[in-house]
Structure formats: C-alpha cells, structure tokens
Amino acid sequence: MKRKAVYAGSFDPFTFGHLNITLRASELFDEVIIVVSDNISKKTLFSMGHKVDMITQVINNTEKKNIKVIKHNGGLTVNLAKKLNANAMIRGIRSVKDMEYEMDIAAMNKIQAPDVETIFLMADEKYRFISSSLIKEVVKFEGDVKELIPADILYEMKKIYEK
C-alpha cells in the first residue's frame, strides 16, 4: 500500500519552516501532497493560485520527486485527504499552544475519517518561532528574513509591499 500524506495550510507565505516539515514528511511517505487553502479568518497576501505556483517552484528546486502541490477551494481538509486516498495528514508543531489547537482538530478529523492518521512533526528548532504573520510584518517594515523564506517568495512579498 502506498503511504500518502496531505500537508494542508494557507502558506501565506510558504517559509523555510514549511519546507522543512515538507521535506521531512517526504522521507516518511511515498507521496506528500501540499494542499494550499485559504484561511477565511485571515487576510491573505497572495492568491491561492500564486501560492501554488510559488510553492511548486520551491519544491522543484529540491531533489524531491514525491511532493506535489494542489489547491483546495473549501470544505473539510480531511474529506479531501480521503478523496486523495491519503492515509495521513501532516501537521507542523512549533509550540505547546500549537499542540493544543492541533490535538482538537486531529480528534475531530478522527471522527470524520477514522482511517486517516494525523502525524505531528515538530518544527526544526531554528524555525520554531516563525509564523507567516510575523514574516509579513517584518517584510512590510523592511526587516531581514532572507534566512527564513525562499528568495523568490521574499521578492514577491517585497513587490506587494512596495505598492
């Protein structure tokens, strides 16, 4: 049986923390599908299509061939995971606060799809403090985040904030 995992998020922007989780998951699974969706409670910087394109470019710059990027236009991610025949959902954890929130979602997902496991991966220590909202704020005020996000994504962010 092929081991397939879904790694879902708004990825606005996609950071080296997200990439780290993705690459580590790609070592554990035959296929990892990055699912880009919009978080309706957040104002996004990039359109979903633009995020898919940028993340695909980042992934194509790695040597990994078992990662693909798709968009998800709504509905429960766990239902998409079932539709894609994924047997796991990857969740990155940075802190105890993240863990509490993610455990509740994992419990609800288990009710919806008992055959889909949630796998928690701790963020690499050097990326634990990164959040997309923190990255956006620092870039907006011309701070240095070049070691935290891919250069092409940083370039796209700067173009938006220059307007």
C-alpha positions as CSV (number, residue, x, y, z in Angstrom):
1,M,0.0,0.0,0.0
2,K,1.3,3.4,-1.0
3,R,1.8,5.7,2.0
4,K,0.4,9.1,1.1
5,A,0.2,12.2,3.2
6,V,-1.5,15.6,2.9
7,Y,0.1,18.7,4.4
8,A,-2.5,21.5,4.3
9,G,-2.3,25.1,5.2
10,S,-2.7,28.6,3.9
11,F,1.1,29.0,3.4
12,D,0.9,32.8,3.2
13,P,3.8,32.9,2.7
14,F,5.5,29.5,2.5
15,T,8.5,29.6,4.8
16,F,11.6,27.5,5.3
17,G,9.8,26.1,8.3
18,H,7.0,24.8,6.0
19,L,9.7,23.5,3.6
20,N,11.5,21.7,6.5
21,I,8.3,19.9,7.5
22,T,7.5,19.0,3.9
23,L,11.0,17.6,3.2
24,R,11.0,15.5,6.4
25,A,7.5,14.2,5.6
26,S,8.7,13.2,2.1
27,E,11.2,10.9,3.8
28,L,8.4,9.2,5.7
29,F,5.8,8.9,2.9
30,D,5.8,7.7,-0.7
31,E,3.9,10.8,-1.7
32,V,3.3,14.2,0.1
33,I,0.6,16.5,-1.3
34,I,0.9,20.1,-0.1
35,V,-2.7,21.4,-0.1
36,V,-2.9,25.2,-0.3
37,S,-6.2,26.6,1.0
38,D,-7.4,30.0,2.2
39,N,-8.0,30.6,5.8
40,I,-11.2,32.5,5.8
41,S,-10.3,34.2,9.1
42,K,-7.1,35.7,7.8
43,K,-6.5,38.4,5.1
44,T,-4.1,36.8,2.6
45,L,-1.2,38.4,0.9
46,F,-1.2,36.1,-2.2
47,S,-3.9,34.5,-4.2
48,M,-4.3,30.7,-3.9
49,G,-3.1,30.2,-7.5
50,H,0.0,32.4,-6.9
51,K,0.9,30.5,-3.7
52,V,0.6,27.2,-5.6
53,D,2.9,28.5,-8.3
54,M,5.5,29.8,-5.8
55,I,5.4,26.7,-3.7
56,T,5.7,24.4,-6.7
57,Q,8.8,26.4,-7.8
58,V,10.4,26.0,-4.4
59,I,9.7,22.2,-4.4
60,N,11.0,21.9,-8.0
61,N,14.3,23.4,-6.7
62,T,14.7,20.5,-4.3
63,E,15.7,17.0,-5.4
64,K,12.4,15.5,-4.2
65,K,10.1,14.0,-6.8
66,N,7.4,12.7,-4.4
67,I,5.9,16.1,-3.5
68,K,3.2,17.8,-5.3
69,V,1.2,21.0,-4.7
70,I,-2.5,21.5,-5.2
71,K,-5.2,24.0,-4.2
72,H,-8.3,23.3,-2.2
73,N,-11.2,25.6,-2.6
74,G,-13.1,24.7,0.5
75,G,-14.6,22.0,2.7
76,L,-13.0,19.9,5.3
77,T,-9.4,19.0,4.6
78,V,-9.9,15.6,6.0
79,N,-12.6,14.9,3.3
80,L,-10.1,15.9,0.7
81,A,-7.5,13.6,2.3
82,K,-10.0,10.7,1.9
83,K,-10.7,11.7,-1.7
84,L,-7.0,11.7,-2.5
85,N,-6.6,8.3,-0.7
86,A,-4.2,9.8,1.8
87,N,-3.7,7.7,4.9
88,A,-2.2,10.6,6.9
89,M,-2.4,14.3,7.5
90,I,0.9,16.1,8.4
91,R,0.7,19.0,10.9
92,G,3.7,21.1,11.9
93,I,4.0,22.0,15.6
94,R,6.0,25.0,16.9
95,S,4.9,25.2,20.5
96,V,2.6,23.8,23.2
97,K,0.0,26.3,22.1
98,D,0.1,24.8,18.6
99,M,-0.2,21.3,20.0
100,E,-3.3,22.0,22.0
101,Y,-5.0,23.5,18.9
102,E,-3.9,20.8,16.6
103,M,-4.9,18.0,19.0
104,D,-8.5,19.2,18.9
105,I,-8.5,19.3,15.1
106,A,-7.0,15.8,15.0
107,A,-9.6,14.5,17.3
108,M,-12.4,15.9,15.1
109,N,-10.7,14.6,12.0
110,K,-10.5,11.1,13.5
111,I,-14.3,11.1,13.9
112,Q,-14.7,12.2,10.3
113,A,-12.2,9.7,8.9
114,P,-11.0,7.0,11.3
115,D,-8.6,5.6,8.7
116,V,-6.7,8.9,8.3
117,E,-4.0,9.5,10.9
118,T,-2.7,12.9,12.0
119,I,1.1,13.0,12.2
120,F,2.6,15.8,14.2
121,L,6.1,16.9,13.2
122,M,7.9,19.3,15.5
123,A,9.4,22.3,13.6
124,D,13.1,22.3,13.4
125,E,14.4,24.4,16.3
126,K,15.8,27.2,14.1
127,Y,12.3,27.7,12.6
128,R,10.1,27.3,15.7
129,F,9.5,31.0,16.2
130,I,8.5,31.6,12.6
131,S,4.9,32.4,11.8
132,S,3.5,33.7,8.5
133,S,2.1,36.7,10.1
134,L,5.4,37.6,11.8
135,I,7.2,37.2,8.4
136,K,4.7,39.5,6.8
137,E,5.1,42.2,9.4
138,V,8.9,42.1,9.3
139,V,9.0,42.2,5.5
140,K,6.4,45.1,5.4
141,F,8.7,47.1,7.6
142,E,11.8,46.2,5.6
143,G,13.3,43.8,8.1
144,D,15.7,40.9,7.2
145,V,14.0,37.5,6.7
146,K,16.2,36.1,3.9
147,E,17.2,33.1,6.1
148,L,13.5,32.3,6.9
149,I,11.8,32.2,3.5
150,P,12.8,31.3,-0.1
151,A,14.3,34.2,-2.0
152,D,11.7,34.1,-4.8
153,I,8.8,34.4,-2.3
154,L,10.6,37.2,-0.5
155,Y,10.9,39.0,-3.8
156,E,7.2,38.6,-4.5
157,M,6.4,39.9,-1.0
158,K,8.6,43.0,-1.5
159,K,6.8,43.7,-4.8
160,I,3.4,43.7,-3.0
161,Y,4.6,45.9,-0.1
162,E,6.2,48.4,-2.5
163,K,2.8,49.2,-4.0
